[in-house]
Amino acid sequence: MTTEEYDAGHKLERMQANLAKIEGLSERLMAALARQKQKDAALDGPSSDIYMKAAQAYLAAMLQNPAKVLEHQIGYWGKTLTHYVEAQQALASGEFKAPADPGPKDRRFSNPLWDTHPAFNYLKQQYLINSEAINTAVSDMEDIAPADKKRVEYFTRQIVDMLAPTNFLGTNPDALEKAIATDGESLVKGLENLVADIEAHDGEMLPTLSDPAAFTLGENIATTPGSVVFRNRMIELIQFKPTTETVYETPLLIFPPWINKYYVMDLKPQNSLIKWIVDQGFTLFVVSWVNPDATYADVCMDDYIREGYLTAMAEVRKICGVKQINAVGYCIAGTTLSMTIAHLQRAGDETVKSATLFTTLTDFSDPGEMGVFLADDFIDGISRQVASDGILSKRFMGKTFSYLRSNDLIYGPAIKSYMLGEAPPAFDLLHWNGDGTNLPGKMAIEYIRDLCQLNGFARGVFPVFGKPVTLDGVTVPLCAIACETDHIAHWRGSFNGVKQMGSKDKTFIVSQSGHIAGIINPPSKGKYGHYTSDAPLEGEPDDWMKSATFTQGSWWPRWGAWLDERSGAQISARQIGDSGHPELCPAPGTYVVAIPEA
């Protein structure tokens, strides 16, 4: 037997062994899928009504303006036919190569075979032609309500993205090349990854974005020294250890969103907002919210305000021996901080000296991309689901946000994990992104329907402790930071809310990048810049932006200077425990790691 024959036989044996493993994994896969929990159908997609509206709008366009529809169709046919002819001509030349491909680059098609191999190039170009035709037809719809059109555009984009040839093994050259090079081992590892994800998520396919074993809270992330100094059923209050000899007299209290965990602000020392704040000489407290289970089903927004906001504020004042604090709210926590301040100021309570809002919406008349999920079909489905479960599962929230960036957070990771058999990377931000929290059922519906869909705060009808609060009731000095490409709380919506607030002292900053990277943007990186303007916060946000000045680099120092003017004199640094408050446990605490029962 020759060496070549031996190698070929060995490769065949290895391939057959890997195929046998696939059969065994397939049995595990079926068993894992069978564990999927029944959920309301509305949580998986919009009602058929939206598709009927799209079909009716397209039919109306055909009847009212047939020339326009024909123009679309003829343009599509022409591109498709030209594409086919060019492919045939390239093959007829006798060379095995694709025709010239001058089209725009798409990072999904980075493998050189998409440009050089006739078959793969044909698939790619035809997919892009089809995508363009579908998206153009949808964007040109006229006889449909704007909100419905946005939903049709969003869900059409989801379908188009899902059908990309990169998402299928038989039409993904990266996956096929690796399968051949590894004698099928990459497919076995990919199937192992798929089965493990489905088992971990009780029958649902959600790609693991980061190596779960790579990070341990308190060891290599969330390491800024501090202690839990107060705990109730809703929060752990963390006080961080000072690093300067003196500190500002007015302490700073941060309320992170309870949809996720606070340590996004304390991932690694070099990008930790928490560490940076402490190093600037602020006495810093951060709330760590409980991750609720079904026993929290009846917890409402008032409970978050009473046992979270008001209690934390009172404890910070007591520990520091001060009458006022500066407060920060991030995302949903910024919305709720604004309502809390409106309630306090209505009562003549001046506890909050100034407020900072990170990526916060308070006026949802234009909710941005999230608006596609604020229709009755979704919210009614969520209402039915939380009535059964008592909570809105972290998996639903995580999947919803991920699909807003599906190619980056769903399909891309799935291709690497399931087709290429790669292990997920050790990426701290993605680790945090996958470490979500549940929402209490009653609070979730209040927030999604009453605050978001019905825009209760901006309309002055959302009650706090039985009495409605209003945007103009927020009169403390304000600094709002929005993010230019934020897909959750878009900057124009943030602007529209802040401009209605009653404060006479407003600073508005737009950071480059998105919901997380725009906020977690340390000066040391020098990566993203920010926009500021001395123009009053009024009129249209785009007009404000035209007058804005761009500054390269992080907004953190600018905010630090803003806080400096509102934080009082320097005093000797407060050490944890000075006030007699017991240190319950070291930071990051227990709530951030607790896993509630299903």
ZAMARGU-4260 file (C-alpha; in steps of 0.2 Angstrom, whole numbers, plus 5000, padded with zeros to 4 digits):
<rodrens>
0) 5000/5000/5000 | 5007/5017/4995 | 5008/5032/5007 | 4994/5041/4997 | 4983/5026/4998
5) 4986/5024/5017 | 4983/5043/5020 | 4967/5042/5009 | 4961/5027/5019 | 4965/5035/5036
10) 4955/5051/5031 | 4940/5040/5026 | 4940/5031/5042 | 4941/5048/5052 | 4927/5055/5041
15) 4916/5040/5045 | 4920/5041/5063 | 4915/5059/5064 | 4899/5055/5055 | 4895/5042/5068
20) 4897/5055/5081 | 4885/5066/5072 | 4872/5052/5073 | 4874/5051/5092 | 4874/5070/5094
25) 4858/5071/5084 | 4849/5060/5097 | 4855/5072/5110 | 4849/5086/5100 | 4831/5079/5098
30) 4830/5076/5117 | 4836/5094/5120 | 4823/5101/5108 | 4809/5091/5117 | 4813/5101/5133
35) 4808/5117/5125 | 4795/5126/5136 | 4778/5131/5128 | 4777/5149/5126 | 4765/5161/5119
40) 4766/5161/5100 | 4766/5180/5099 | 4783/5181/5107 | 4790/5172/5092 | 4784/5185/5079
45) 4771/5197/5074 | 4753/5193/5071 | 4748/5189/5053 | 4739/5205/5053 | 4755/5214/5048
50) 4758/5203/5033 | 4740/5206/5027 | 4743/5225/5029 | 4759/5224/5018 | 4750/5213/5005
55) 4736/5226/5004 | 4748/5240/5003 | 4757/5231/4988 | 4741/5227/4980 | 4735/5245/4981
60) 4751/5251/4974 | 4749/5239/4959 | 4731/5246/4956 | 4736/5265/4959 | 4753/5266/4951
65) 4756/5250/4941 | 4770/5259/4931 | 4780/5260/4947 | 4778/5242/4952 | 4782/5237/4934
70) 4798/5248/4935 | 4803/5238/4951 | 4799/5221/4943 | 4808/5225/4926 | 4823/5232/4936
75) 4824/5216/4946 | 4822/5205/4930 | 4835/5215/4921 | 4848/5213/4935 | 4844/5195/4937
80) 4845/5191/4918 | 4861/5201/4916 | 4869/5192/4931 | 4864/5175/4923 | 4871/5180/4906
85) 4888/5187/4913 | 4890/5170/4923 | 4887/5160/4907 | 4899/5171/4897 | 4912/5169/4911
90) 4910/5150/4910 | 4910/5150/4891 | 4927/5158/4891 | 4934/5141/4896 | 4941/5148/4912
95) 4934/5143/4929 | 4931/5160/4936 | 4917/5172/4941 | 4913/5187/4931 | 4918/5204/4937
100) 4910/5209/4954 | 4911/5228/4957 | 4897/5228/4969 | 4898/5235/4987 | 4907/5224/5000
105) 4898/5214/5013 | 4908/5207/5027 | 4897/5192/5027 | 4905/5187/5011 | 4924/5190/5015
110) 4930/5172/5009 | 4939/5175/4993 | 4928/5161/4985 | 4913/5172/4985 | 4922/5183/4972
115) 4932/5170/4962 | 4922/5154/4962 | 4908/5155/4949 | 4895/5145/4959 | 4898/5155/4975
120) 4899/5171/4966 | 4882/5168/4957 | 4874/5164/4974 | 4881/5179/4982 | 4876/5191/4968
125) 4859/5184/4966 | 4855/5185/4985 | 4861/5203/4985 | 4850/5207/4970 | 4835/5198/4978
130) 4838/5208/4994 | 4839/5224/4986 | 4823/5221/4976 | 4813/5215/4992 | 4819/5230/5002
135) 4815/5243/4989 | 4798/5236/4987 | 4795/5238/5005 | 4803/5255/5007 | 4792/5261/4993
140) 4776/5256/5000 | 4764/5271/5003 | 4747/5265/5007 | 4752/5259/5025 | 4753/5268/5042
145) 4771/5274/5046 | 4771/5262/5062 | 4766/5247/5052 | 4778/5251/5038 | 4792/5251/5051
150) 4787/5234/5057 | 4786/5227/5039 | 4803/5234/5035 | 4810/5227/5051 | 4803/5209/5049
155) 4807/5209/5031 | 4825/5213/5035 | 4825/5199/5047 | 4819/5187/5034 | 4831/5193/5021
160) 4846/5192/5034 | 4840/5174/5039 | 4840/5168/5021 | 4858/5173/5017 | 4868/5159/5009
165) 4881/5161/5023 | 4868/5154/5035 | 4868/5137/5027 | 4881/5124/5027 | 4880/5119/5009
170) 4882/5137/5003 | 4895/5143/5015 | 4913/5141/5008 | 4921/5144/5025 | 4911/5130/5033
175) 4914/5118/5019 | 4932/5121/5017 | 4935/5118/5036 | 4924/5102/5036 | 4935/5095/5022
180) 4951/5101/5030 | 4946/5093/5047 | 4938/5077/5040 | 4922/5082/5047 | 4928/5086/5064
185) 4923/5104/5063 | 4905/5099/5060 | 4905/5087/5075 | 4912/5101/5086 | 4899/5113/5079
190) 4885/5101/5083 | 4892/5098/5100 | 4891/5117/5102 | 4873/5118/5096 | 4867/5104/5107
195) 4876/5112/5122 | 4867/5129/5119 | 4850/5121/5117 | 4852/5110/5132 | 4858/5126/5142
200) 4843/5136/5136 | 4830/5123/5139 | 4826/5119/5121 | 4829/5136/5113 | 4843/5140/5101
205) 4853/5155/5107 | 4871/5156/5102 | 4883/5157/5117 | 4893/5173/5113 | 4907/5172/5126
210) 4916/5158/5134 | 4907/5155/5150 | 4922/5149/5159 | 4933/5163/5155 | 4927/5176/5168
215) 4923/5175/5186 | 4915/5190/5195 | 4926/5198/5208 | 4942/5189/5200 | 4945/5195/5183
220) 4929/5206/5180 | 4920/5217/5192 | 4935/5219/5203 | 4935/5237/5209 | 4936/5236/5228
225) 4921/5239/5238 | 4908/5232/5250 | 4889/5229/5250 | 4883/5241/5264 | 4864/5238/5263
230) 4853/5225/5256 | 4834/5222/5255 | 4823/5211/5243 | 4826/5223/5229 | 4844/5229/5230
235) 4861/5228/5236 | 4870/5244/5239 | 4888/5244/5235 | 4900/5257/5242 | 4917/5258/5233
240) 4934/5260/5242 | 4941/5277/5239 | 4958/5279/5230 | 4961/5297/5234 | 4965/5306/5250
245) 4951/5318/5248 | 4934/5316/5240 | 4920/5328/5235 | 4907/5331/5249 | 4892/5326/5238
250) 4892/5308/5235 | 4887/5300/5218 | 4874/5286/5217 | 4872/5276/5201 | 4856/5266/5196
255) 4860/5254/5182 | 4846/5246/5172 | 4838/5230/5180 | 4837/5222/5163 | 4855/5218/5164
260) 4868/5218/5178 | 4878/5233/5185 | 4896/5226/5181 | 4895/5233/5163 | 4902/5248/5171
265) 4916/5238/5179 | 4922/5225/5166 | 4941/5227/5167 | 4951/5240/5176 | 4956/5249/5160
270) 4938/5251/5154 | 4929/5252/5171 | 4919/5268/5173 | 4917/5264/5191 | 4935/5264/5194
275) 4937/5280/5184 | 4924/5289/5194 | 4932/5283/5211 | 4949/5289/5204 | 4942/5306/5201
280) 4939/5308/5220 | 4920/5304/5221 | 4912/5294/5235 | 4903/5281/5224 | 4888/5270/5227
285) 4881/5258/5214 | 4864/5249/5216 | 4865/5230/5211 | 4847/5224/5207 | 4840/5208/5212
290) 4837/5195/5198 | 4819/5191/5202 | 4810/5174/5201 | 4791/5171/5201 | 4789/5176/5219
295) 4792/5194/5212 | 4777/5193/5200 | 4767/5207/5209 | 4782/5219/5211 | 4778/5235/5202
300) 4786/5251/5197 | 4782/5259/5213 | 4791/5245/5222 | 4807/5249/5212 | 4805/5267/5216
305) 4801/5264/5235 | 4813/5250/5239 | 4826/5254/5226 | 4828/5272/5222 | 4821/5281/5238
310) 4829/5268/5250 | 4846/5269/5241 | 4846/5288/5242 | 4841/5288/5260 | 4855/5275/5264
315) 4868/5285/5255 | 4863/5301/5264 | 4864/5292/5280 | 4881/5284/5277 | 4889/5300/5271
320) 4880/5312/5283 | 4873/5324/5269 | 4857/5331/5264 | 4859/5329/5245 | 4867/5317/5233
325) 4870/5317/5214 | 4862/5303/5205 | 4864/5293/5188 | 4852/5283/5179 | 4856/5271/5164
330) 4843/5267/5151 | 4827/5261/5160 | 4835/5266/5176 | 4837/5284/5169 | 4818/5284/5165
335) 4814/5279/5182 | 4826/5291/5190 | 4818/5305/5181 | 4800/5299/5187 | 4807/5298/5205
340) 4815/5315/5204 | 4798/5322/5198 | 4789/5314/5212 | 4802/5321/5225 | 4801/5338/5218
345) 4783/5338/5218 | 4784/5334/5237 | 4797/5348/5240 | 4811/5335/5243 | 4828/5341/5237
350) 4837/5325/5240 | 4844/5325/5222 | 4856/5339/5219 | 4859/5334/5200 | 4855/5320/5189
355) 4864/5312/5175 | 4855/5301/5162 | 4864/5288/5152 | 4855/5283/5135 | 4838/5287/5142
360) 4821/5288/5134 | 4807/5297/5143 | 4797/5302/5128 | 4792/5287/5118 | 4782/5296/5105
365) 4797/5290/5093 | 4804/5275/5101 | 4816/5271/5087 | 4820/5253/5082 | 4812/5246/5098
370) 4795/5253/5092 | 4793/5237/5081 | 4790/5227/5098 | 4778/5240/5105 | 4762/5234/5095
375) 4747/5225/5104 | 4752/5208/5097 | 4768/5207/5106 | 4763/5216/5122 | 4747/5206/5123
380) 4758/5190/5121 | 4770/5196/5134 | 4755/5199/5146 | 4749/5181/5144 | 4766/5174/5146
385) 4770/5184/5162 | 4752/5179/5169 | 4758/5161/5168 | 4776/5163/5173 | 4776/5178/5185
390) 4791/5185/5176 | 4797/5190/5159 | 4811/5179/5156 | 4829/5186/5153 | 4829/5175/5137
395) 4815/5184/5129 | 4823/5201/5132 | 4840/5195/5127 | 4834/5188/5111 | 4824/5203/5107
400) 4839/5215/5109 | 4850/5203/5099 | 4838/5202/5084 | 4840/5221/5082 | 4858/5217/5077
405) 4855/5199/5071 | 4870/5197/5059 | 4882/5202/5073 | 4873/5194/5088 | 4864/5179/5081
410) 4869/5173/5063 | 4888/5178/5064 | 4891/5169/5081 | 4880/5154/5075 | 4890/5152/5060
415) 4907/5152/5070 | 4900/5140/5083 | 4889/5128/5074 | 4896/5127/5056 | 4915/5131/5060
420) 4915/5122/5077 | 4924/5136/5085 | 4923/5139/5104 | 4916/5156/5109 | 4929/5170/5112
425) 4934/5176/5130 | 4926/5193/5128 | 4921/5202/5144 | 4907/5213/5136 | 4899/5198/5127
430) 4900/5188/5143 | 4890/5202/5152 | 4878/5203/5137 | 4874/5185/5140 | 4872/5187/5159
435) 4854/5194/5159 | 4841/5196/5172 | 4822/5192/5173 | 4809/5206/5175 | 4794/5205/5187
440) 4778/5202/5178 | 4768/5217/5184 | 4783/5229/5182 | 4787/5223/5165 | 4769/5226/5158
445) 4769/5243/5167 | 4785/5248/5158 | 4782/5241/5141 | 4763/5246/5139 | 4761/5261/5150
450) 4777/5270/5149 | 4783/5264/5131 | 4768/5260/5121 | 4756/5273/5129 | 4770/5285/5133
455) 4763/5289/5150 | 4777/5299/5157 | 4778/5311/5143 | 4759/5313/5142 | 4759/5316/5161
460) 4747/5301/5165 | 4760/5288/5173 | 4757/5288/5192 | 4770/5287/5205 | 4762/5282/5221
465) 4745/5286/5214 | 4749/5303/5207 | 4754/5306/5189 | 4772/5313/5186 | 4777/5325/5172
470) 4793/5328/5162 | 4792/5347/5167 | 4792/5341/5185 | 4811/5337/5183 | 4819/5353/5188
475) 4836/5348/5195 | 4852/5352/5185 | 4854/5338/5171 | 4867/5330/5161 | 4861/5318/5147
480) 4872/5307/5137 | 4865/5299/5122 | 4874/5288/5109 | 4874/5291/5090 | 4870/5274/5084
485) 4861/5268/5099 | 4848/5255/5093 | 4839/5254/5110 | 4837/5272/5116 | 4841/5282/5100
490) 4848/5299/5103 | 4834/5309/5095 | 4822/5301/5107 | 4833/5305/5121 | 4834/5323/5116
495) 4815/5325/5114 | 4812/5319/5132 | 4826/5330/5140 | 4820/5346/5131 | 4803/5344/5139
500) 4811/5343/5157 | 4809/5358/5168 | 4827/5361/5172 | 4835/5377/5168 | 4852/5369/5168
505) 4854/5356/5155 | 4869/5349/5146 | 4866/5337/5132 | 4881/5326/5125 | 4880/5314/5110
510) 4894/5301/5111 | 4899/5291/5095 | 4895/5272/5094 | 4880/5263/5102 | 4871/5259/5118
515) 4886/5251/5127 | 4902/5256/5118 | 4896/5274/5118 | 4895/5274/5137 | 4909/5263/5141
520) 4922/5274/5132 | 4937/5277/5143 | 4949/5291/5139 | 4963/5279/5138 | 4956/5272/5122
525) 4955/5288/5112 | 4942/5279/5101 | 4925/5288/5101 | 4922/5306/5101 | 4907/5316/5106
530) 4896/5331/5101 | 4891/5346/5112 | 4882/5362/5109 | 4879/5378/5118 | 4862/5379/5109
535) 4847/5377/5119 | 4838/5361/5120 | 4823/5365/5109 | 4816/5362/5092 | 4822/5347/5082
540) 4836/5336/5087 | 4844/5337/5070 | 4845/5356/5071 | 4854/5355/5088 | 4866/5343/5080
545) 4870/5355/5066 | 4876/5368/5078 | 4886/5355/5089 | 4905/5354/5090 | 4914/5337/5088
550) 4927/5333/5101 | 4938/5318/5098 | 4940/5307/5113 | 4929/5301/5128 | 4915/5312/5136
555) 4920/5306/5153 | 4932/5320/5157 | 4919/5333/5151 | 4906/5325/5163 | 4919/5324/5177
560) 4921/5343/5175 | 4902/5345/5175 | 4900/5335/5191 | 4915/5344/5199 | 4905/5360/5199
565) 4890/5352/5207 | 4899/5341/5220 | 4904/5353/5234 | 4920/5355/5243 | 4934/5342/5246
570) 4934/5333/5262 | 4944/5318/5269 | 4941/5302/5260 | 4926/5292/5267 | 4932/5275/5272
575) 4919/5261/5271 | 4912/5257/5288 | 4916/5275/5295 | 4898/5278/5298 | 4895/5262/5307
580) 4886/5254/5293 | 4891/5235/5293 | 4900/5228/5278 | 4889/5214/5273 | 4901/5206/5260
585) 4914/5212/5247 | 4909/5219/5230 | 4902/5213/5218 | 4890/5206/5231 | 4878/5191/5230
590) 4863/5198/5219 | 4874/5199/5204 | 4879/5181/5204 | 4863/5173/5211 | 4853/5162/5199
595) 4834/5163/5202 | 4824/5147/5201 | 4814/5146/5185
</rodrens>
